[in-house]
Amino acid sequence: MSATSSPKGLALLLITLGSLVAITASVAVLATHEQAWRYVIAAGGLVQFVGWVLHGRQLRGGRR
């Protein structure tokens, strides 16, 4: 696997899902002015972060 490979499998799913949730919640907080949507934005960012960490572990061979 090269250092520039794209995320695949579960990592790609988590990255995409986290991004979509965060963007959707950002639009919702702008439209409704409900502060509770900010927690959903944070959760989407966390899911995306987990996806990138998983991709990094797959790219570098797991544990060190």
VMD Tcl script that builds the backbone (N, CA, C; Angstrom):
set m [mol new atoms 192]
animate dup $m
set s [atomselect $m all]
$s set {name element resname resid chain x y z} {
  {N N MET 1 A 0.844 -1.174 0.000}
  {CA C MET 1 A 0.000 0.000 0.000}
  {C C MET 1 A 0.889 1.236 0.000}
  {N N SER 2 A 0.612 2.169 -0.855}
  {CA C SER 2 A 1.421 3.389 -0.920}
  {C C SER 2 A 0.956 4.405 0.122}
  {N N ALA 3 A 1.803 5.393 0.362}
  {CA C ALA 3 A 1.489 6.417 1.366}
  {C C ALA 3 A 0.365 7.347 0.914}
  {N N THR 4 A -0.004 7.308 -0.349}
  {CA C THR 4 A -1.050 8.195 -0.849}
  {C C THR 4 A -2.346 7.450 -1.147}
  {N N SER 5 A -2.495 6.256 -0.600}
  {CA C SER 5 A -3.702 5.483 -0.898}
  {C C SER 5 A -4.949 6.131 -0.285}
  {N N SER 6 A -6.063 5.892 -0.907}
  {CA C SER 6 A -7.337 6.431 -0.443}
  {C C SER 6 A -7.936 5.514 0.608}
  {N N PRO 7 A -8.745 6.077 1.515}
  {CA C PRO 7 A -9.426 5.239 2.498}
  {C C PRO 7 A -10.357 4.239 1.806}
  {N N LYS 8 A -10.464 3.050 2.390}
  {CA C LYS 8 A -11.328 2.011 1.839}
  {C C LYS 8 A -12.106 1.350 2.972}
  {N N GLY 9 A -13.199 0.724 2.622}
  {CA C GLY 9 A -13.963 -0.076 3.570}
  {C C GLY 9 A -14.579 0.740 4.692}
  {N N LEU 10 A -14.400 0.224 5.912}
  {CA C LEU 10 A -15.005 0.851 7.091}
  {C C LEU 10 A -14.475 2.267 7.313}
  {N N ALA 11 A -13.190 2.482 7.059}
  {CA C ALA 11 A -12.614 3.821 7.235}
  {C C ALA 11 A -13.310 4.828 6.319}
  {N N LEU 12 A -13.512 4.451 5.068}
  {CA C LEU 12 A -14.196 5.338 4.118}
  {C C LEU 12 A -15.627 5.610 4.563}
  {N N LEU 13 A -16.309 4.582 5.040}
  {CA C LEU 13 A -17.681 4.747 5.515}
  {C C LEU 13 A -17.750 5.721 6.690}
  {N N LEU 14 A -16.860 5.570 7.653}
  {CA C LEU 14 A -16.869 6.450 8.822}
  {C C LEU 14 A -16.528 7.885 8.455}
  {N N ILE 15 A -15.544 8.069 7.586}
  {CA C ILE 15 A -15.163 9.418 7.169}
  {C C ILE 15 A -16.324 10.098 6.447}
  {N N THR 16 A -16.947 9.379 5.522}
  {CA C THR 16 A -18.054 9.938 4.751}
  {C C THR 16 A -19.262 10.210 5.636}
  {N N LEU 17 A -19.607 9.251 6.476}
  {CA C LEU 17 A -20.761 9.410 7.360}
  {C C LEU 17 A -20.555 10.567 8.329}
  {N N GLY 18 A -19.372 10.663 8.912}
  {CA C GLY 18 A -19.080 11.764 9.832}
  {C C GLY 18 A -19.177 13.114 9.168}
  {N N SER 19 A -18.674 13.205 7.939}
  {CA C SER 19 A -18.749 14.470 7.197}
  {C C SER 19 A -20.189 14.852 6.893}
  {N N LEU 20 A -20.968 13.890 6.423}
  {CA C LEU 20 A -22.364 14.163 6.091}
  {C C LEU 20 A -23.175 14.583 7.315}
  {N N VAL 21 A -22.939 13.911 8.428}
  {CA C VAL 21 A -23.659 14.260 9.662}
  {C C VAL 21 A -23.284 15.666 10.119}
  {N N ALA 22 A -21.992 15.984 10.089}
  {CA C ALA 22 A -21.546 17.307 10.533}
  {C C ALA 22 A -22.084 18.413 9.627}
  {N N ILE 23 A -22.063 18.194 8.326}
  {CA C ILE 23 A -22.561 19.217 7.396}
  {C C ILE 23 A -24.070 19.394 7.556}
  {N N THR 24 A -24.800 18.286 7.656}
  {CA C THR 24 A -26.250 18.362 7.824}
  {C C THR 24 A -26.617 19.073 9.132}
  {N N ALA 25 A -25.900 18.751 10.199}
  {CA C ALA 25 A -26.177 19.399 11.481}
  {C C ALA 25 A -25.797 20.881 11.443}
  {N N SER 26 A -24.758 21.232 10.685}
  {CA C SER 26 A -24.384 22.643 10.551}
  {C C SER 26 A -25.490 23.440 9.868}
  {N N VAL 27 A -26.075 22.865 8.837}
  {CA C VAL 27 A -27.193 23.526 8.163}
  {C C VAL 27 A -28.385 23.625 9.115}
  {N N ALA 28 A -28.619 22.567 9.884}
  {CA C ALA 28 A -29.750 22.570 10.821}
  {C C ALA 28 A -29.574 23.629 11.901}
  {N N VAL 29 A -28.352 23.799 12.415}
  {CA C VAL 29 A -28.147 24.814 13.457}
  {C C VAL 29 A -28.310 26.220 12.880}
  {N N LEU 30 A -27.959 26.416 11.631}
  {CA C LEU 30 A -28.173 27.723 11.007}
  {C C LEU 30 A -29.651 27.983 10.734}
  {N N ALA 31 A -30.389 26.935 10.401}
  {CA C ALA 31 A -31.801 27.107 10.066}
  {C C ALA 31 A -32.686 27.229 11.298}
  {N N THR 32 A -32.380 26.458 12.351}
  {CA C THR 32 A -33.272 26.410 13.505}
  {C C THR 32 A -32.778 27.194 14.717}
  {N N HIS 33 A -31.489 27.513 14.755}
  {CA C HIS 33 A -30.884 28.203 15.897}
  {C C HIS 33 A -30.996 27.406 17.186}
  {N N GLU 34 A -31.137 26.093 17.063}
  {CA C GLU 34 A -31.152 25.212 18.235}
  {C C GLU 34 A -29.717 24.842 18.587}
  {N N GLN 35 A -29.345 25.078 19.819}
  {CA C GLN 35 A -27.969 24.816 20.230}
  {C C GLN 35 A -27.657 23.324 20.360}
  {N N ALA 36 A -28.673 22.498 20.470}
  {CA C ALA 36 A -28.459 21.052 20.618}
  {C C ALA 36 A -27.802 20.437 19.380}
  {N N TRP 37 A -27.971 21.073 18.227}
  {CA C TRP 37 A -27.355 20.553 17.005}
  {C C TRP 37 A -25.831 20.591 17.083}
  {N N ARG 38 A -25.287 21.423 17.945}
  {CA C ARG 38 A -23.833 21.519 18.077}
  {C C ARG 38 A -23.247 20.214 18.604}
  {N N TYR 39 A -23.993 19.486 19.409}
  {CA C TYR 39 A -23.535 18.172 19.866}
  {C C TYR 39 A -23.490 17.179 18.719}
  {N N VAL 40 A -24.441 17.288 17.804}
  {CA C VAL 40 A -24.459 16.414 16.634}
  {C C VAL 40 A -23.270 16.739 15.724}
  {N N ILE 41 A -22.935 18.014 15.603}
  {CA C ILE 41 A -21.768 18.412 14.815}
  {C C ILE 41 A -20.504 17.804 15.423}
  {N N ALA 42 A -20.375 17.884 16.732}
  {CA C ALA 42 A -19.208 17.321 17.415}
  {C C ALA 42 A -19.149 15.801 17.241}
  {N N ALA 43 A -20.298 15.147 17.314}
  {CA C ALA 43 A -20.333 13.689 17.126}
  {C C ALA 43 A -19.923 13.316 15.697}
  {N N GLY 44 A -20.364 14.087 14.718}
  {CA C GLY 44 A -19.957 13.838 13.336}
  {C C GLY 44 A -18.458 14.002 13.157}
  {N N GLY 45 A -17.900 15.007 13.794}
  {CA C GLY 45 A -16.449 15.198 13.746}
  {C C GLY 45 A -15.694 14.063 14.408}
  {N N LEU 46 A -16.235 13.554 15.503}
  {CA C LEU 46 A -15.610 12.428 16.190}
  {C C LEU 46 A -15.640 11.165 15.334}
  {N N VAL 47 A -16.771 10.913 14.682}
  {CA C VAL 47 A -16.880 9.746 13.800}
  {C C VAL 47 A -15.890 9.869 12.647}
  {N N GLN 48 A -15.766 11.065 12.085}
  {CA C GLN 48 A -14.820 11.284 10.998}
  {C C GLN 48 A -13.382 11.077 11.491}
  {N N PHE 49 A -13.063 11.558 12.670}
  {CA C PHE 49 A -11.733 11.390 13.243}
  {C C PHE 49 A -11.399 9.910 13.425}
  {N N VAL 50 A -12.361 9.147 13.933}
  {CA C VAL 50 A -12.148 7.705 14.114}
  {C C VAL 50 A -11.880 7.032 12.770}
  {N N GLY 51 A -12.593 7.457 11.735}
  {CA C GLY 51 A -12.355 6.911 10.399}
  {C C GLY 51 A -10.954 7.198 9.902}
  {N N TRP 52 A -10.459 8.415 10.134}
  {CA C TRP 52 A -9.104 8.757 9.692}
  {C C TRP 52 A -8.052 8.003 10.496}
  {N N VAL 53 A -8.296 7.809 11.789}
  {CA C VAL 53 A -7.360 7.026 12.608}
  {C C VAL 53 A -7.325 5.583 12.122}
  {N N LEU 54 A -8.486 5.021 11.832}
  {CA C LEU 54 A -8.548 3.660 11.316}
  {C C LEU 54 A -7.807 3.558 9.989}
  {N N HIS 55 A -7.978 4.524 9.125}
  {CA C HIS 55 A -7.261 4.535 7.847}
  {C C HIS 55 A -5.755 4.612 8.080}
  {N N GLY 56 A -5.323 5.439 9.009}
  {CA C GLY 56 A -3.902 5.554 9.317}
  {C C GLY 56 A -3.316 4.266 9.843}
  {N N ARG 57 A -4.075 3.558 10.660}
  {CA C ARG 57 A -3.602 2.274 11.180}
  {C C ARG 57 A -3.507 1.244 10.072}
  {N N GLN 58 A -4.454 1.247 9.152}
  {CA C GLN 58 A -4.402 0.322 8.031}
  {C C GLN 58 A -3.236 0.657 7.117}
  {N N LEU 59 A -2.959 1.931 6.944}
  {CA C LEU 59 A -1.897 2.392 6.057}
  {C C LEU 59 A -0.527 2.048 6.607}
  {N N ARG 60 A -0.378 2.139 7.927}
  {CA C ARG 60 A 0.919 1.931 8.534}
  {C C ARG 60 A 1.101 0.547 9.167}
  {N N GLY 61 A 0.138 -0.311 9.002}
  {CA C GLY 61 A 0.289 -1.678 9.463}
  {C C GLY 61 A -0.142 -1.979 10.866}
  {N N GLY 62 A -1.024 -1.209 11.431}
  {CA C GLY 62 A -1.571 -1.522 12.757}
  {C C GLY 62 A -0.687 -1.048 13.890}
  {N N ARG 63 A -0.566 -1.873 14.917}
  {CA C ARG 63 A 0.190 -1.490 16.106}
  {C C ARG 63 A 1.671 -1.361 15.803}
  {N N ARG 64 A 2.301 -0.543 16.637}
  {CA C ARG 64 A 3.756 -0.393 16.515}
  {C C ARG 64 A 4.428 -0.969 17.720}
}
mol reanalyze $m
mol bondsrecalc $m
mol representation Tube
mol addrep $m
